[in-house]
Amino acid sequence: MGQTLKTFSALAIGALIQGLGMGLFLFPHHIPSGGAAGVAVINEYFWNIPHGWSLWLVNVPLLFAAVKFLGTGSAVKTIFAVTVTSLTVDLIGLVLPAPISIPWVDLVFGACLFGIGVGILFRNGASSGGMAILAQMFAKWFSQPPGRMMFWINGVIFVVTAFVVGWWIFLFAIVTQWLGTKVLDLVYNGQLTIVKLRKALQM
């Protein structure tokens, strides 16, 4: 029971960090952090559907895949993480009327928070949802870092998003994905932790 509570507490923290990165820094500029986020950007752009709701609805069919390929435990953890992230994004959308800063500055902060959050989720047996579910499957099959897998999967969806919103979105999305997945792999491999970050800042 204690281990389960510890795991879900870590998942809540990871999902919250991911949601903060997306809601505070990326979505206000229509920058998708990944494939599902790209679909959410398109839905908000055309039909004014809140990003959080889109994220949750897009993930439903992929969560069925998670049950089959990643196991029931991972699927339950992913549903929990996706719900926390979606709620965080929607709450931020209600109170944040405009972007915090210019796109490139917000991109860096958003990508780093996204990578940290997803890395925490991966380390605790969950997925961030969306294309991250496919990334975890491919990572298992091909013995590759999940961040690298997610980068290539999402690239295709970014092209589609760019056709809808504008080609500048493609550039922002690719840079976000590159930086976010680099941070993700550092966290996932244990090369970036709170303790190590604190020591680095003290030097």
C-alpha positions as CSV (number, residue, x, y, z in Angstrom):
1,M,0.0,0.0,0.0
2,G,2.8,2.4,0.9
3,Q,4.6,1.7,-2.3
4,T,1.5,2.2,-4.4
5,L,0.8,5.5,-2.7
6,K,4.5,6.6,-3.3
7,T,4.2,5.6,-7.0
8,F,0.9,7.5,-7.6
9,S,2.3,10.5,-5.7
10,A,5.2,10.5,-8.1
11,L,2.9,10.1,-11.1
12,A,0.8,13.1,-9.9
13,I,3.9,15.2,-9.6
14,G,5.1,14.2,-13.1
15,A,1.7,14.8,-14.6
16,L,1.4,18.1,-12.9
17,I,4.8,19.2,-14.2
18,Q,3.9,18.1,-17.7
19,G,0.6,20.0,-17.5
20,L,2.3,23.1,-16.3
21,G,4.8,23.0,-19.2
22,M,2.0,22.6,-21.7
23,G,-0.6,24.9,-20.2
24,L,1.7,27.7,-19.1
25,F,4.2,27.9,-21.9
26,L,3.4,25.8,-25.0
27,F,-0.4,25.9,-25.7
28,P,-0.7,29.7,-25.4
29,H,1.5,29.9,-28.5
30,H,-0.3,26.9,-30.2
31,I,3.0,24.9,-29.8
32,P,2.3,21.1,-29.6
33,S,4.5,19.1,-27.3
34,G,3.6,15.9,-29.0
35,G,1.3,14.1,-31.3
36,A,-1.8,14.1,-29.1
37,A,-1.1,17.7,-28.2
38,G,-0.9,18.5,-32.0
39,V,-4.4,17.1,-32.4
40,A,-5.5,19.2,-29.4
41,V,-4.1,22.3,-31.0
42,I,-6.0,21.6,-34.2
43,N,-9.3,20.9,-32.3
44,E,-8.9,24.2,-30.3
45,Y,-8.0,26.1,-33.5
46,F,-11.0,24.9,-35.5
47,W,-13.7,24.1,-32.9
48,N,-12.6,25.9,-29.8
49,I,-12.5,22.6,-27.8
50,P,-10.4,23.1,-24.6
51,H,-6.9,21.5,-24.9
52,G,-7.4,19.4,-21.8
53,W,-10.6,17.8,-23.0
54,S,-9.0,17.0,-26.4
55,L,-5.9,15.5,-24.8
56,W,-8.1,13.1,-22.7
57,L,-10.4,12.1,-25.6
58,V,-7.5,11.5,-28.1
59,N,-5.9,9.2,-25.5
60,V,-8.9,6.9,-25.1
61,P,-8.3,4.5,-28.1
62,L,-4.5,4.5,-27.4
63,L,-5.2,3.6,-23.8
64,F,-6.8,0.4,-25.0
65,A,-3.5,-0.3,-26.8
66,A,-1.7,0.3,-23.6
67,V,-3.8,-2.4,-21.8
68,K,-2.8,-5.0,-24.5
69,F,0.9,-4.1,-25.0
70,L,2.0,-2.4,-21.7
71,G,-0.2,-4.3,-19.3
72,T,-3.2,-3.3,-17.1
73,G,-1.0,-1.7,-14.4
74,S,0.6,0.7,-16.9
75,A,-2.7,1.5,-18.4
76,V,-4.3,2.4,-15.1
77,K,-1.2,4.6,-14.2
78,T,-1.5,6.3,-17.7
79,I,-5.2,7.0,-17.3
80,F,-4.4,8.6,-13.9
81,A,-1.5,10.7,-15.4
82,V,-3.5,11.8,-18.4
83,T,-6.4,12.9,-16.2
84,V,-4.1,15.0,-13.9
85,T,-2.4,16.5,-16.9
86,S,-5.7,17.3,-18.7
87,L,-7.1,18.9,-15.6
88,T,-4.0,21.0,-15.1
89,V,-4.0,22.2,-18.7
90,D,-7.7,23.2,-18.5
91,L,-7.4,25.0,-15.2
92,I,-4.4,27.0,-16.5
93,G,-6.4,27.8,-19.6
94,L,-9.2,29.3,-17.5
95,V,-6.8,31.7,-15.6
96,L,-4.2,32.5,-18.2
97,P,-5.5,35.0,-20.7
98,A,-2.3,35.4,-22.8
99,P,1.2,33.9,-23.2
100,I,3.7,34.6,-20.4
101,S,6.6,35.7,-22.7
102,I,7.8,35.5,-26.3
103,P,7.5,32.1,-28.1
104,W,11.2,31.1,-28.0
105,V,11.5,31.8,-24.2
106,D,8.3,30.0,-23.4
107,L,9.3,27.1,-25.7
108,V,12.5,26.4,-23.6
109,F,10.7,26.5,-20.3
110,G,7.8,24.5,-21.6
111,A,9.9,21.8,-23.3
112,C,12.1,21.3,-20.2
113,L,9.1,21.0,-17.9
114,F,7.4,18.6,-20.4
115,G,10.6,16.4,-20.5
116,I,10.9,16.3,-16.8
117,G,7.3,15.5,-16.3
118,V,7.2,12.7,-18.9
119,G,10.5,11.3,-17.6
120,I,9.1,11.0,-14.1
121,L,6.0,9.2,-15.6
122,F,8.1,6.8,-17.6
123,R,10.3,6.0,-14.6
124,N,7.2,5.1,-12.6
125,G,5.7,2.7,-15.1
126,A,3.3,5.1,-16.8
127,S,3.0,6.9,-20.0
128,S,2.2,10.5,-20.7
129,G,-0.5,9.3,-23.1
130,G,-0.8,10.0,-26.8
131,M,2.1,9.0,-28.9
132,A,4.1,8.4,-25.8
133,I,2.2,5.1,-25.5
134,L,3.5,4.1,-29.0
135,A,6.9,5.3,-28.1
136,Q,7.1,3.0,-25.1
137,M,6.0,0.1,-27.2
138,F,8.6,0.8,-29.9
139,A,11.2,1.4,-27.2
140,K,10.6,-2.1,-25.8
141,W,10.6,-3.7,-29.3
142,F,13.7,-2.0,-30.6
143,S,15.6,-1.5,-27.3
144,Q,15.8,2.3,-28.0
145,P,15.4,5.3,-25.6
146,P,11.7,6.2,-25.4
147,G,12.5,9.9,-26.1
148,R,14.1,9.1,-29.4
149,M,11.1,7.0,-30.5
150,M,8.7,9.7,-29.5
151,F,10.6,12.3,-31.5
152,W,10.2,10.5,-34.8
153,I,6.6,9.4,-34.2
154,N,5.5,12.9,-33.4
155,G,7.3,14.5,-36.4
156,V,4.7,13.2,-38.8
157,I,1.9,14.8,-36.8
158,F,3.8,18.1,-36.5
159,V,3.8,18.3,-40.3
160,V,0.0,18.0,-40.3
161,T,-0.4,20.6,-37.6
162,A,1.9,22.9,-39.6
163,F,-0.4,22.7,-42.6
164,V,-3.4,23.8,-40.4
165,V,-1.9,26.5,-38.2
166,G,1.2,27.6,-40.0
167,W,4.7,26.4,-40.9
168,W,6.3,28.3,-38.1
169,I,4.5,25.8,-35.8
170,F,6.5,23.0,-37.3
171,L,9.8,24.6,-36.4
172,F,8.7,25.4,-32.9
173,A,7.3,21.9,-32.4
174,I,10.4,20.1,-33.6
175,V,12.7,22.2,-31.4
176,T,10.3,21.6,-28.4
177,Q,10.3,17.9,-29.1
178,W,14.0,17.7,-29.5
179,L,14.7,19.6,-26.3
180,G,11.9,17.9,-24.4
181,T,13.0,14.3,-25.4
182,K,16.6,15.1,-24.5
183,V,15.5,16.1,-21.0
184,L,13.1,13.1,-20.9
185,D,15.9,10.6,-21.5
186,L,18.1,12.3,-18.9
187,V,15.4,11.9,-16.3
188,Y,14.5,8.4,-17.5
189,N,18.1,7.2,-17.3
190,G,18.6,8.7,-13.9
191,Q,21.1,11.3,-15.1
192,L,18.9,14.2,-14.1
193,T,17.3,14.0,-10.6
194,I,16.3,16.5,-8.0
195,V,19.4,15.7,-5.9
196,K,21.8,16.0,-8.9
197,L,20.1,19.2,-10.0
198,R,20.4,20.7,-6.6
199,K,24.1,19.9,-6.4
200,A,24.6,21.4,-9.9
201,L,23.0,24.6,-8.9
202,Q,25.1,24.8,-5.7
203,M,28.4,24.5,-7.7
